[in-house]
Amino acid sequence: MMDQNNRAVWYFRGLIFSVALALLLAWLFIPSVTAFINHALSAFMAVDQQGIERFIQSYGSQAAVVSFLLMIFQAIAAPLPAFLITFANASLFGAFWGGLLSWSSAMVGAALCFYIARLLGREVVEKLTGKAVLNNVDSFFTRYGKHTILICRLLPFVPFDPISYAAGLTSLRFRHFMLATGLGQLPATVVYSWVGSMLTGGTFWFVSGLFILFALTIVIVAAKTFYQERHKRNS
């Protein structure tokens, strides 16, 4: 039984490596793939929601597929902000369909990160996220356990993937991780999609700032509550 499990792990590792190598070669040698990734990276690094929106919209009938792939791309390639895609999806596809697209693609991205970490181990994850980032996330898991996932999913500026990667390095079961991710991601996705379907320009940045402050307040209150509960148990 153990040999079968080990063989399955090695098969998955080989599959992940093969896919990663294929994507790297495509990026280097296929002009359309190179342009796609470079344009996506430029829009992300500029923190330009409207740029991402124009980029997705330029693919016409395939826009939803491109958006889905972008969300998975940002989940695996740290540290790109997922909330930019959520706002763009809401603006392009409406609050409901845009929100559904953002939520489902984020769930797939989270699952991939979780299994990459679980199958490939900490060394690979440290190269993908950075050792310092992973250590910081580890400290949150040590303090708050599975609650860390729910808290961090509320923060639009917290990179999505380090949380998912770190969860894959713990003993947390996949179904529990996905449940916490789905529940934690859903309220934020609904709110961001509703707001994103109505906002453009300066109003977008103003409300984005308000949401960041709101999310920070939630995290501070939650952290204080967990600290007090833990202090009571230890005393």
C-alpha positions as protocol buffer text, in pm:
chain_id: "A"
residue {
  index: 1
  type: MET
  ca { x: 0 y: 0 z: 0 }
}
residue {
  index: 2
  type: MET
  ca { x: 281 y: 236 z: 93 }
}
residue {
  index: 3
  type: ASP
  ca { x: 463 y: 159 z: -232 }
}
residue {
  index: 4
  type: GLN
  ca { x: 150 y: 244 z: -429 }
}
residue {
  index: 5
  type: ASN
  ca { x: 114 y: 575 z: -244 }
}
residue {
  index: 6
  type: ASN
  ca { x: 478 y: 662 z: -305 }
}
residue {
  index: 7
  type: ARG
  ca { x: 445 y: 571 z: -671 }
}
residue {
  index: 8
  type: ALA
  ca { x: 138 y: 793 z: -703 }
}
residue {
  index: 9
  type: VAL
  ca { x: 324 y: 1083 z: -543 }
}
residue {
  index: 10
  type: TRP
  ca { x: 613 y: 1044 z: -786 }
}
residue {
  index: 11
  type: TYR
  ca { x: 370 y: 1028 z: -1078 }
}
residue {
  index: 12
  type: PHE
  ca { x: 208 y: 1353 z: -965 }
}
residue {
  index: 13
  type: ARG
  ca { x: 546 y: 1515 z: -917 }
}
residue {
  index: 14
  type: GLY
  ca { x: 648 y: 1411 z: -1266 }
}
residue {
  index: 15
  type: LEU
  ca { x: 322 y: 1547 z: -1407 }
}
residue {
  index: 16
  type: ILE
  ca { x: 364 y: 1881 z: -1232 }
}
residue {
  index: 17
  type: PHE
  ca { x: 724 y: 1907 z: -1348 }
}
residue {
  index: 18
  type: SER
  ca { x: 626 y: 1821 z: -1706 }
}
residue {
  index: 19
  type: VAL
  ca { x: 348 y: 2081 z: -1711 }
}
residue {
  index: 20
  type: ALA
  ca { x: 575 y: 2347 z: -1560 }
}
residue {
  index: 21
  type: LEU
  ca { x: 847 y: 2268 z: -1816 }
}
residue {
  index: 22
  type: ALA
  ca { x: 596 y: 2280 z: -2102 }
}
residue {
  index: 23
  type: LEU
  ca { x: 468 y: 2619 z: -1985 }
}
residue {
  index: 24
  type: LEU
  ca { x: 822 y: 2753 z: -1953 }
}
residue {
  index: 25
  type: LEU
  ca { x: 912 y: 2637 z: -2304 }
}
residue {
  index: 26
  type: ALA
  ca { x: 587 y: 2782 z: -2439 }
}
residue {
  index: 27
  type: TRP
  ca { x: 664 y: 3113 z: -2270 }
}
residue {
  index: 28
  type: LEU
  ca { x: 1012 y: 3119 z: -2423 }
}
residue {
  index: 29
  type: PHE
  ca { x: 938 y: 2997 z: -2775 }
}
residue {
  index: 30
  type: ILE
  ca { x: 570 y: 3055 z: -2862 }
}
residue {
  index: 31
  type: PRO
  ca { x: 509 y: 3425 z: -2938 }
}
residue {
  index: 32
  type: SER
  ca { x: 136 y: 3424 z: -2850 }
}
residue {
  index: 33
  type: VAL
  ca { x: 203 y: 3262 z: -2510 }
}
residue {
  index: 34
  type: THR
  ca { x: 494 y: 3499 z: -2446 }
}
residue {
  index: 35
  type: ALA
  ca { x: 274 y: 3801 z: -2526 }
}
residue {
  index: 36
  type: PHE
  ca { x: -10 y: 3668 z: -2308 }
}
residue {
  index: 37
  type: ILE
  ca { x: 208 y: 3615 z: -2000 }
}
residue {
  index: 38
  type: ASN
  ca { x: 407 y: 3937 z: -2043 }
}
residue {
  index: 39
  type: HIS
  ca { x: 92 y: 4151 z: -2085 }
}
residue {
  index: 40
  type: ALA
  ca { x: -70 y: 3984 z: -1784 }
}
residue {
  index: 41
  type: LEU
  ca { x: 238 y: 4040 z: -1569 }
}
residue {
  index: 42
  type: SER
  ca { x: 263 y: 4404 z: -1675 }
}
residue {
  index: 43
  type: ALA
  ca { x: -98 y: 4474 z: -1579 }
}
residue {
  index: 44
  type: PHE
  ca { x: -60 y: 4292 z: -1247 }
}
residue {
  index: 45
  type: MET
  ca { x: 265 y: 4459 z: -1149 }
}
residue {
  index: 46
  type: ALA
  ca { x: 120 y: 4801 z: -1234 }
}
residue {
  index: 47
  type: VAL
  ca { x: -179 y: 4719 z: -1008 }
}
residue {
  index: 48
  type: ASP
  ca { x: -395 y: 4833 z: -1298 }
}
residue {
  index: 49
  type: GLN
  ca { x: -750 y: 4697 z: -1278 }
}
residue {
  index: 50
  type: GLN
  ca { x: -857 y: 4872 z: -1596 }
}
residue {
  index: 51
  type: GLY
  ca { x: -551 y: 4738 z: -1776 }
}
residue {
  index: 52
  type: ILE
  ca { x: -643 y: 4383 z: -1674 }
}
residue {
  index: 53
  type: GLU
  ca { x: -1001 y: 4449 z: -1781 }
}
residue {
  index: 54
  type: ARG
  ca { x: -889 y: 4562 z: -2127 }
}
residue {
  index: 55
  type: PHE
  ca { x: -655 y: 4264 z: -2149 }
}
residue {
  index: 56
  type: ILE
  ca { x: -935 y: 4014 z: -2072 }
}
residue {
  index: 57
  type: GLN
  ca { x: -1185 y: 4192 z: -2296 }
}
residue {
  index: 58
  type: SER
  ca { x: -945 y: 4181 z: -2592 }
}
residue {
  index: 59
  type: TYR
  ca { x: -999 y: 3804 z: -2618 }
}
residue {
  index: 60
  type: GLY
  ca { x: -1365 y: 3849 z: -2710 }
}
residue {
  index: 61
  type: SER
  ca { x: -1566 y: 3527 z: -2681 }
}
residue {
  index: 62
  type: GLN
  ca { x: -1277 y: 3361 z: -2493 }
}
residue {
  index: 63
  type: ALA
  ca { x: -1261 y: 3636 z: -2231 }
}
residue {
  index: 64
  type: ALA
  ca { x: -1409 y: 3420 z: -1953 }
}
residue {
  index: 65
  type: VAL
  ca { x: -1158 y: 3141 z: -2021 }
}
residue {
  index: 66
  type: VAL
  ca { x: -871 y: 3392 z: -2017 }
}
residue {
  index: 67
  type: SER
  ca { x: -996 y: 3534 z: -1688 }
}
residue {
  index: 68
  type: PHE
  ca { x: -1016 y: 3183 z: -1540 }
}
residue {
  index: 69
  type: LEU
  ca { x: -657 y: 3112 z: -1646 }
}
residue {
  index: 70
  type: LEU
  ca { x: -541 y: 3448 z: -1510 }
}
residue {
  index: 71
  type: MET
  ca { x: -685 y: 3370 z: -1166 }
}
residue {
  index: 72
  type: ILE
  ca { x: -506 y: 3036 z: -1160 }
}
residue {
  index: 73
  type: PHE
  ca { x: -188 y: 3204 z: -1285 }
}
residue {
  index: 74
  type: GLN
  ca { x: -195 y: 3460 z: -1007 }
}
residue {
  index: 75
  type: ALA
  ca { x: -260 y: 3188 z: -750 }
}
residue {
  index: 76
  type: ILE
  ca { x: 51 y: 2994 z: -850 }
}
residue {
  index: 77
  type: ALA
  ca { x: 280 y: 3288 z: -930 }
}
residue {
  index: 78
  type: ALA
  ca { x: 324 y: 3491 z: -612 }
}
residue {
  index: 79
  type: PRO
  ca { x: 262 y: 3767 z: -523 }
}
residue {
  index: 80
  type: LEU
  ca { x: -1 y: 3890 z: -769 }
}
residue {
  index: 81
  type: PRO
  ca { x: -324 y: 4053 z: -636 }
}
residue {
  index: 82
  type: ALA
  ca { x: -638 y: 3846 z: -704 }
}
residue {
  index: 83
  type: PHE
  ca { x: -881 y: 4126 z: -622 }
}
residue {
  index: 84
  type: LEU
  ca { x: -784 y: 4306 z: -945 }
}
residue {
  index: 85
  type: ILE
  ca { x: -924 y: 4016 z: -1147 }
}
residue {
  index: 86
  type: THR
  ca { x: -1236 y: 4004 z: -929 }
}
residue {
  index: 87
  type: PHE
  ca { x: -1310 y: 4372 z: -1000 }
}
residue {
  index: 88
  type: ALA
  ca { x: -1237 y: 4325 z: -1371 }
}
residue {
  index: 89
  type: ASN
  ca { x: -1466 y: 4021 z: -1392 }
}
residue {
  index: 90
  type: ALA
  ca { x: -1749 y: 4210 z: -1223 }
}
residue {
  index: 91
  type: SER
  ca { x: -1709 y: 4503 z: -1461 }
}
residue {
  index: 92
  type: LEU
  ca { x: -1703 y: 4279 z: -1769 }
}
residue {
  index: 93
  type: PHE
  ca { x: -1949 y: 4002 z: -1682 }
}
residue {
  index: 94
  type: GLY
  ca { x: -2170 y: 4158 z: -1417 }
}
residue {
  index: 95
  type: ALA
  ca { x: -2184 y: 4108 z: -1042 }
}
residue {
  index: 96
  type: PHE
  ca { x: -2333 y: 3756 z: -1044 }
}
residue {
  index: 97
  type: TRP
  ca { x: -2151 y: 3586 z: -1333 }
}
residue {
  index: 98
  type: GLY
  ca { x: -1831 y: 3778 z: -1269 }
}
residue {
  index: 99
  type: GLY
  ca { x: -1844 y: 3683 z: -902 }
}
residue {
  index: 100
  type: LEU
  ca { x: -1910 y: 3318 z: -984 }
}
residue {
  index: 101
  type: LEU
  ca { x: -1619 y: 3316 z: -1229 }
}
residue {
  index: 102
  type: SER
  ca { x: -1385 y: 3476 z: -974 }
}
residue {
  index: 103
  type: TRP
  ca { x: -1488 y: 3244 z: -691 }
}
residue {
  index: 104
  type: SER
  ca { x: -1468 y: 2919 z: -890 }
}
residue {
  index: 105
  type: SER
  ca { x: -1134 y: 3001 z: -1053 }
}
residue {
  index: 106
  type: ALA
  ca { x: -990 y: 3107 z: -716 }
}
residue {
  index: 107
  type: MET
  ca { x: -1097 y: 2773 z: -569 }
}
residue {
  index: 108
  type: VAL
  ca { x: -919 y: 2583 z: -849 }
}
residue {
  index: 109
  type: GLY
  ca { x: -607 y: 2795 z: -799 }
}
residue {
  index: 110
  type: ALA
  ca { x: -612 y: 2731 z: -424 }
}
residue {
  index: 111
  type: ALA
  ca { x: -647 y: 2355 z: -479 }
}
residue {
  index: 112
  type: LEU
  ca { x: -350 y: 2352 z: -718 }
}
residue {
  index: 113
  type: CYS
  ca { x: -130 y: 2545 z: -474 }
}
residue {
  index: 114
  type: PHE
  ca { x: -231 y: 2311 z: -190 }
}
residue {
  index: 115
  type: TYR
  ca { x: -135 y: 1999 z: -385 }
}
residue {
  index: 116
  type: ILE
  ca { x: 185 y: 2150 z: -526 }
}
residue {
  index: 117
  type: ALA
  ca { x: 298 y: 2211 z: -168 }
}
residue {
  index: 118
  type: ARG
  ca { x: 184 y: 1871 z: -44 }
}
residue {
  index: 119
  type: LEU
  ca { x: 350 y: 1678 z: -328 }
}
residue {
  index: 120
  type: LEU
  ca { x: 665 y: 1880 z: -390 }
}
residue {
  index: 121
  type: GLY
  ca { x: 748 y: 1991 z: -35 }
}
residue {
  index: 122
  type: ARG
  ca { x: 876 y: 2298 z: 139 }
}
residue {
  index: 123
  type: GLU
  ca { x: 1186 y: 2360 z: -71 }
}
residue {
  index: 124
  type: VAL
  ca { x: 983 y: 2412 z: -387 }
}
residue {
  index: 125
  type: VAL
  ca { x: 727 y: 2627 z: -204 }
}
residue {
  index: 126
  type: GLU
  ca { x: 1002 y: 2851 z: -64 }
}
residue {
  index: 127
  type: LYS
  ca { x: 1123 y: 2913 z: -419 }
}
residue {
  index: 128
  type: LEU
  ca { x: 772 y: 3000 z: -535 }
}
residue {
  index: 129
  type: THR
  ca { x: 673 y: 3227 z: -246 }
}
residue {
  index: 130
  type: GLY
  ca { x: 999 y: 3330 z: -83 }
}
residue {
  index: 131
  type: LYS
  ca { x: 1132 y: 3194 z: 244 }
}
residue {
  index: 132
  type: ALA
  ca { x: 1048 y: 3504 z: 449 }
}
residue {
  index: 133
  type: VAL
  ca { x: 689 y: 3514 z: 324 }
}
residue {
  index: 134
  type: LEU
  ca { x: 636 y: 3147 z: 400 }
}
residue {
  index: 135
  type: ASN
  ca { x: 784 y: 3185 z: 748 }
}
residue {
  index: 136
  type: ASN
  ca { x: 544 y: 3470 z: 822 }
}
residue {
  index: 137
  type: VAL
  ca { x: 247 y: 3264 z: 707 }
}
residue {
  index: 138
  type: ASP
  ca { x: 371 y: 2969 z: 917 }
}
residue {
  index: 139
  type: SER
  ca { x: 357 y: 3185 z: 1228 }
}
residue {
  index: 140
  type: PHE
  ca { x: -10 y: 3263 z: 1161 }
}
residue {
  index: 141
  type: PHE
  ca { x: -91 y: 2896 z: 1119 }
}
residue {
  index: 142
  type: THR
  ca { x: 89 y: 2821 z: 1445 }
}
residue {
  index: 143
  type: ARG
  ca { x: -121 y: 3079 z: 1629 }
}
residue {
  index: 144
  type: TYR
  ca { x: -460 y: 3047 z: 1466 }
}
residue {
  index: 145
  type: GLY
  ca { x: -461 y: 2713 z: 1282 }
}
residue {
  index: 146
  type: LYS
  ca { x: -739 y: 2678 z: 1025 }
}
residue {
  index: 147
  type: HIS
  ca { x: -877 y: 3020 z: 1121 }
}
residue {
  index: 148
  type: THR
  ca { x: -579 y: 3171 z: 935 }
}
residue {
  index: 149
  type: ILE
  ca { x: -738 y: 3074 z: 603 }
}
residue {
  index: 150
  type: LEU
  ca { x: -1068 y: 3245 z: 683 }
}
residue {
  index: 151
  type: ILE
  ca { x: -896 y: 3562 z: 802 }
}
residue {
  index: 152
  type: CYS
  ca { x: -654 y: 3596 z: 512 }
}
residue {
  index: 153
  type: ARG
  ca { x: -917 y: 3535 z: 246 }
}
residue {
  index: 154
  type: LEU
  ca { x: -1083 y: 3859 z: 361 }
}
residue {
  index: 155
  type: LEU
  ca { x: -774 y: 4065 z: 279 }
}
residue {
  index: 156
  type: PRO
  ca { x: -758 y: 4183 z: -84 }
}
residue {
  index: 157
  type: PHE
  ca { x: -387 y: 4270 z: -60 }
}
residue {
  index: 158
  type: VAL
  ca { x: -271 y: 3941 z: 97 }
}
residue {
  index: 159
  type: PRO
  ca { x: -130 y: 3717 z: -181 }
}
residue {
  index: 160
  type: PHE
  ca { x: -362 y: 3423 z: -224 }
}
residue {
  index: 161
  type: ASP
  ca { x: -103 y: 3156 z: -291 }
}
residue {
  index: 162
  type: PRO
  ca { x: 122 y: 3166 z: 21 }
}
residue {
  index: 163
  type: ILE
  ca { x: -180 y: 3078 z: 236 }
}
residue {
  index: 164
  type: SER
  ca { x: -272 y: 2788 z: 9 }
}
residue {
  index: 165
  type: TYR
  ca { x: 87 y: 2668 z: -17 }
}
residue {
  index: 166
  type: ALA
  ca { x: 140 y: 2685 z: 360 }
}
residue {
  index: 167
  type: ALA
  ca { x: -183 y: 2492 z: 421 }
}
residue {
  index: 168
  type: GLY
  ca { x: -51 y: 2217 z: 195 }
}
residue {
  index: 169
  type: LEU
  ca { x: 256 y: 2185 z: 417 }
}
residue {
  index: 170
  type: THR
  ca { x: 44 y: 2128 z: 729 }
}
residue {
  index: 171
  type: SER
  ca { x: -159 y: 1826 z: 836 }
}
residue {
  index: 172
  type: LEU
  ca { x: -481 y: 2005 z: 735 }
}
residue {
  index: 173
  type: ARG
  ca { x: -704 y: 1781 z: 525 }
}
residue {
  index: 174
  type: PHE
  ca { x: -782 y: 1893 z: 172 }
}
residue {
  index: 175
  type: ARG
  ca { x: -1160 y: 1895 z: 219 }
}
residue {
  index: 176
  type: HIS
  ca { x: -1128 y: 2110 z: 531 }
}
residue {
  index: 177
  type: PHE
  ca { x: -896 y: 2345 z: 347 }
}
residue {
  index: 178
  type: MET
  ca { x: -1136 y: 2379 z: 55 }
}
residue {
  index: 179
  type: LEU
  ca { x: -1434 y: 2431 z: 284 }
}
residue {
  index: 180
  type: ALA
  ca { x: -1256 y: 2706 z: 477 }
}
residue {
  index: 181
  type: THR
  ca { x: -1133 y: 2862 z: 153 }
}
residue {
  index: 182
  type: GLY
  ca { x: -1476 y: 2851 z: -10 }
}
residue {
  index: 183
  type: LEU
  ca { x: -1654 y: 3000 z: 290 }
}
residue {
  index: 184
  type: GLY
  ca { x: -1383 y: 3258 z: 354 }
}
residue {
  index: 185
  type: GLN
  ca { x: -1360 y: 3364 z: -9 }
}
residue {
  index: 186
  type: LEU
  ca { x: -1733 y: 3382 z: -79 }
}
residue {
  index: 187
  type: PRO
  ca { x: -1832 y: 3693 z: 125 }
}
residue {
  index: 188
  type: ALA
  ca { x: -1539 y: 3896 z: -6 }
}
residue {
  index: 189
  type: THR
  ca { x: -1606 y: 3784 z: -364 }
}
residue {
  index: 190
  type: VAL
  ca { x: -1972 y: 3882 z: -338 }
}
residue {
  index: 191
  type: VAL
  ca { x: -1891 y: 4228 z: -201 }
}
residue {
  index: 192
  type: TYR
  ca { x: -1602 y: 4298 z: -439 }
}
residue {
  index: 193
  type: SER
  ca { x: -1806 y: 4181 z: -736 }
}
residue {
  index: 194
  type: TRP
  ca { x: -2104 y: 4395 z: -643 }
}
residue {
  index: 195
  type: VAL
  ca { x: -1884 y: 4702 z: -597 }
}
residue {
  index: 196
  type: GLY
  ca { x: -1665 y: 4623 z: -897 }
}
residue {
  index: 197
  type: SER
  ca { x: -1967 y: 4609 z: -1127 }
}
residue {
  index: 198
  type: MET
  ca { x: -2039 y: 4975 z: -1050 }
}
residue {
  index: 199
  type: LEU
  ca { x: -1701 y: 5139 z: -1003 }
}
residue {
  index: 200
  type: THR
  ca { x: -1445 y: 5289 z: -1238 }
}
residue {
  index: 201
  type: GLY
  ca { x: -1158 y: 5536 z: -1219 }
}
residue {
  index: 202
  type: GLY
  ca { x: -1094 y: 5734 z: -903 }
}
residue {
  index: 203
  type: THR
  ca { x: -1404 y: 5597 z: -732 }
}
residue {
  index: 204
  type: PHE
  ca { x: -1258 y: 5248 z: -772 }
}
residue {
  index: 205
  type: TRP
  ca { x: -941 y: 5342 z: -585 }
}
residue {
  index: 206
  type: PHE
  ca { x: -1132 y: 5527 z: -313 }
}
residue {
  index: 207
  type: VAL
  ca { x: -1358 y: 5231 z: -239 }
}
residue {
  index: 208
  type: SER
  ca { x: -1065 y: 4988 z: -269 }
}
residue {
  index: 209
  type: GLY
  ca { x: -894 y: 5183 z: 9 }
}
residue {
  index: 210
  type: LEU
  ca { x: -1206 y: 5164 z: 223 }
}
residue {
  index: 211
  type: PHE
  ca { x: -1223 y: 4787 z: 175 }
}
residue {
  index: 212
  type: ILE
  ca { x: -860 y: 4749 z: 273 }
}
residue {
  index: 213
  type: LEU
  ca { x: -920 y: 4944 z: 593 }
}
residue {
  index: 214
  type: PHE
  ca { x: -1234 y: 4740 z: 660 }
}
residue {
  index: 215
  type: ALA
  ca { x: -1047 y: 4413 z: 609 }
}
residue {
  index: 216
  type: LEU
  ca { x: -765 y: 4528 z: 837 }
}
residue {
  index: 217
  type: THR
  ca { x: -1018 y: 4609 z: 1108 }
}
residue {
  index: 218
  type: ILE
  ca { x: -1169 y: 4260 z: 1078 }
}
residue {
  index: 219
  type: VAL
  ca { x: -829 y: 4094 z: 1105 }
}
residue {
  index: 220
  type: ILE
  ca { x: -725 y: 4303 z: 1405 }
}
residue {
  index: 221
  type: VAL
  ca { x: -1049 y: 4226 z: 1588 }
}
residue {
  index: 222
  type: ALA
  ca { x: -1029 y: 3856 z: 1501 }
}
residue {
  index: 223
  type: ALA
  ca { x: -664 y: 3834 z: 1607 }
}
residue {
  index: 224
  type: LYS
  ca { x: -744 y: 4005 z: 1937 }
}
residue {
  index: 225
  type: THR
  ca { x: -1032 y: 3763 z: 1999 }
}
residue {
  index: 226
  type: PHE
  ca { x: -819 y: 3457 z: 1926 }
}
residue {
  index: 227
  type: TYR
  ca { x: -540 y: 3589 z: 2147 }
}
residue {
  index: 228
  type: GLN
  ca { x: -776 y: 3647 z: 2437 }
}
residue {
  index: 229
  type: GLU
  ca { x: -929 y: 3300 z: 2398 }
}
residue {
  index: 230
  type: ARG
  ca { x: -586 y: 3138 z: 2392 }
}
residue {
  index: 231
  type: HIS
  ca { x: -471 y: 3341 z: 2690 }
}
residue {
  index: 232
  type: LYS
  ca { x: -775 y: 3225 z: 2888 }
}
residue {
  index: 233
  type: ARG
  ca { x: -704 y: 2859 z: 2803 }
}
residue {
  index: 234
  type: ASN
  ca { x: -341 y: 2889 z: 2910 }
}
residue {
  index: 235
  type: SER
  ca { x: -415 y: 3070 z: 3236 }
}
